[in-house]
Amino acid sequence: MPVECAPGRAPELLTDVQARARIVYGLTRTDWTQRRIGEFAGRSATTVNKVKANASAA
């Protein structure tokens, strides 16, 4: 994970690319819920679901 989007950085300061990197990282964690991933990335659980669906389709 890039340093600029690593844990500890406030989600509201993240760009869309950085938030997506956090979402992708969160999706690799089997113990994280979509809600937790969304909070980690500063995005909604719906956004997490969309990224997950796009990753599955690719």
N, C-alpha and C positions, 0 to 999 in steps of 0.2 A: 504494500500500500504506500502510495506517495506520502512523503513527510507532510506536505501541506494539507492533507486531508486525514491525517492520523488521529486516533483518539486523543481527546484533550482539547481539540480545537472546537470552538463554538460553531454549531451547525449553521447558524444564520450568516456566518462569514464565508461559507462554502459556495463555490461556483457550481453550476449544474454538472459539469464534468466531475468535480470532486465529490459531489453528492452521489452521483452514479457510481463512482469508485467505492464509496462507502456502502451503497446498496449491494453491489456485487460482492463485496467482502462479507457483508451480513448474510447474504444468501448462501455462502459457503459454510456458515455456522449452523449446524443442524439443531442446536439448542435455542436459537433465536427465533422469536415470532416476527411476523411482518410488521406488527406495531412497534416492536423494539427496534427493528432495522430502520423503520421510518423515523423514529425519534433520533437515532444515531446519525442519520443522514439529513435530518432537518426537513424531511418530506413526509407526505401522508402515506398510510399503509396502502392506499389505492395506487399511488405512484410506484411503490415497491412491487405490487402485484403486476403492474404493467411491464416493469423491467423484467420481472421473473417470466412473464408470458413471452416477451420478445426474446429472451435468452433461450427459452425452450423451443421456440420456433426456428431459431437459427441453426 
